């Protein structure tokens, strides 16, 4: 999966050299797709793991993990 994402990033960078606006459109689509995928992945993560476990799995400290999950899950990290 990481190879696919790296390739996609390379292709967008290549596109930016010939058509910057097309690269921005592609990046916008990637951002929207990440938001949709991240939402459902976050719901599953919150169901399956504690905050401590999620932080360890993500390679983040607990505070950063909560912020990331809140952003993708569309909830407030302060509640």
C-alpha positions in Angstrom: 0.0 0.0 0.0 2.8 2.4 0.8 4.4 1.8 -2.6 1.1 2.8 -4.2 0.9 6.0 -2.2 4.5 6.9 -3.0 3.8 6.3 -6.7 0.7 8.5 -6.5 2.7 11.3 -4.9 5.4 11.0 -7.5 2.9 11.3 -10.3 1.3 14.4 -8.8 4.7 16.0 -8.4 5.4 15.1 -12.1 2.1 16.6 -13.1 2.9 19.8 -11.2 5.8 20.4 -13.5 3.6 20.5 -16.6 0.2 21.5 -15.2 0.3 22.9 -11.7 -3.5 23.5 -11.6 -4.1 19.9 -12.6 -1.8 18.8 -9.8 -3.8 20.9 -7.3 -7.0 19.3 -8.5 -5.4 15.9 -8.0 -4.2 16.8 -4.6 -7.6 18.1 -3.7 -9.2 14.7 -4.8 -6.5 12.9 -2.7 -7.3 15.0 0.3 -11.1 14.3 0.0 -10.5 10.6 -0.5 -8.2 10.5 2.6 -10.9 12.3 4.6 -13.5 9.7 3.6 -11.2 6.7 4.2 -9.8 8.2 7.4 -13.3 8.7 8.8 -14.2 5.0 8.7 -10.7 3.9 9.7 -10.9 6.2 12.7 -14.2 4.8 13.8 -12.8 1.3 13.6 -9.7 2.3 15.5 -11.7 3.9 18.3 -13.7 0.7 18.6 -10.8 -1.7 18.5 -8.0 0.1 20.4 -7.5 2.3 23.4 -5.9 5.7 22.9 -2.6 4.3 24.2 -2.7 1.4 21.8 -3.7 3.6 18.8 -0.9 6.0 19.6 1.7 3.2 19.7 0.4 1.7 16.4 0.5 5.1 14.8 4.0 6.0 16.1 2.7 9.0 17.9 2.3 10.2 21.5 -1.2 10.0 22.9 -1.9 13.7 22.5 -0.9 13.7 18.8 -2.9 10.5 18.2 -6.0 12.0 19.7 -5.6 15.1 17.5 -5.2 12.9 14.4 -8.1 10.7 15.2 -10.3 13.7 16.0 -9.4 15.3 12.7 -10.2 12.2 10.7 -13.2 11.2 12.8 -14.6 14.7 12.8 -15.0 15.0 16.5 -13.5 17.4 19.0 -10.4 16.3 20.8 -11.5 18.3 23.8 -14.7 16.3 24.5 
